[in-house]
Amino acid sequence: MAKPAGPSCAACVRDRLAGGAARSDSGVVRGRDAGDARWKKSQRLDSEQKITLAEAIEAYTLGSAYAEFTDEQKGSLTPGKLADVVILDTDLFAVAPEKIKDAKVAATIVGGKTVYSRQ
């Protein structure tokens, strides 16, 4: 499967929903892919199936909103959209990929109110 052109990961979500291969920034499928019981822990993805960290974050945010047909209301920090936000204690773009899993939630804001704050 060819990697979609451009930075938008909405195409990634559409590919995945259509039965395309799972993608991983590290290239390793950890455990079983939720949509396909055939994935094994040791399987690796081809380099053309990888996406960047920015594309992965976009897939989980705007891509998820697109998949549920709510991308006009949420999925990005844009004036007029819902702004539910999770703040991490780590800059995911500044750490090694294998350290991303160690990031902790520092705060969660829902509906403009802080609903969780780690002190």
Secondary structure, 3 states (H helix, E strand, C coil): CCCCCCCCCHHHHHHHHCCCCCCCCCCECCCCECCECCCCCCCECCHHHCCCHHHHHHHHHHHHHHHCCCCCCCCCCCCCCCCCEEEECCCCCCCCHHHHHHCCEEEEEECCEEEEECC
